Amino acid sequence: MQWINKLWIGLVIAVILPALFGLVFFHTAYKGELPFWEAVSMTAKSGLPLFGKLLLLSTFPNLGLIFLCYKAEYWNVCRGVIVVTALYFASSFFYLT
């Protein structure tokens, strides 16, 4: 299955997977009065480290995906996932400070 082992596939999956996981997690954990998207934007703008923690938590599925790609020897997909995961980590540390 060489057609799967592409860098752009890893990039696309690694962008979508944490975004979905973070949205599902926040949607299930949020019990406030504000509409969902307004609550996410207010969390990002508030200056509190909550949004950074949410970004950091949402990278966990990428870490599992890196492990699976490593075991399956899909090296190019693994590279794409690592690049996007590093960007998620950098943005989460920016929001944590």
C-alpha positions as CSV (number, residue, x, y, z in Angstrom):
1,M,0.0,0.0,0.0
2,Q,2.5,2.6,-1.2
3,W,-0.2,5.1,-2.2
4,I,-1.0,5.6,1.5
5,N,2.6,6.4,2.4
6,K,2.5,10.1,1.4
7,L,3.6,13.1,3.4
8,W,0.4,15.2,2.6
9,I,-1.8,12.4,4.0
10,G,0.0,12.6,7.3
11,L,-0.3,16.4,7.3
12,V,-4.1,16.3,6.6
13,I,-4.9,13.6,9.1
14,A,-2.7,15.2,11.8
15,V,-4.5,18.6,11.4
16,I,-8.0,17.1,11.4
17,L,-7.7,14.5,14.2
18,P,-6.7,16.8,17.0
19,A,-9.2,19.4,15.9
20,L,-12.0,16.9,16.1
21,F,-10.8,15.4,19.3
22,G,-10.5,18.8,21.0
23,L,-13.9,19.9,19.8
24,V,-15.6,16.7,21.0
25,F,-13.8,16.9,24.3
26,F,-14.7,20.6,24.9
27,H,-18.2,20.0,23.7
28,T,-18.7,17.2,26.2
29,A,-16.9,18.9,29.1
30,Y,-18.4,22.4,28.6
31,K,-21.6,23.0,30.7
32,G,-21.9,26.8,30.4
33,E,-24.6,29.1,29.1
34,L,-22.7,30.5,26.0
35,P,-23.1,29.0,22.6
36,F,-20.3,26.5,21.9
37,W,-18.2,28.4,19.3
38,E,-18.5,31.6,21.3
39,A,-17.2,29.7,24.4
40,V,-14.2,28.4,22.4
41,S,-13.3,31.8,21.1
42,M,-13.7,33.4,24.6
43,T,-11.5,30.7,26.0
44,A,-8.8,31.4,23.4
45,K,-9.0,35.2,24.0
46,S,-9.2,35.2,27.8
47,G,-5.5,34.9,28.5
48,L,-6.1,32.0,30.9
49,P,-4.1,28.8,30.1
50,L,-7.2,26.7,29.6
51,F,-7.1,26.9,25.8
52,G,-3.4,25.9,25.8
53,K,-4.3,22.9,27.9
54,L,-7.1,22.0,25.5
55,L,-4.6,22.2,22.6
56,L,-2.1,20.1,24.5
57,L,-4.7,17.5,25.3
58,S,-5.9,17.4,21.7
59,T,-2.5,16.2,20.5
60,F,-2.8,12.9,22.2
61,P,-4.5,11.2,19.3
62,N,-1.6,12.3,17.1
63,L,0.9,10.6,19.4
64,G,-1.1,7.4,19.0
65,L,-1.1,7.9,15.2
66,I,2.7,8.4,15.2
67,F,3.1,5.1,17.0
68,L,0.8,3.3,14.6
69,C,2.6,4.7,11.5
70,Y,5.9,3.8,13.0
71,K,4.8,0.2,13.6
72,A,3.4,0.0,10.1
73,E,6.5,1.5,8.7
74,Y,4.7,4.4,6.9
75,W,7.6,6.7,7.3
76,N,6.3,9.6,5.2
77,V,3.0,9.7,6.9
78,C,4.8,9.6,10.2
79,R,6.9,12.6,9.2
80,G,3.8,14.6,8.3
81,V,2.2,13.8,11.6
82,I,5.3,14.8,13.5
83,V,5.5,18.2,11.8
84,V,1.9,19.0,12.6
85,T,2.1,17.7,16.1
86,A,5.2,19.9,16.7
87,L,3.1,22.9,15.5
88,Y,0.3,22.0,17.9
89,F,2.8,21.7,20.7
90,A,4.3,25.1,19.9
91,S,0.9,26.8,19.7
92,S,-0.2,25.2,23.0
93,F,2.9,26.5,24.7
94,F,2.2,29.9,23.3
95,Y,-1.2,29.9,24.9
96,L,0.0,28.4,28.2
97,T,2.3,31.4,28.9
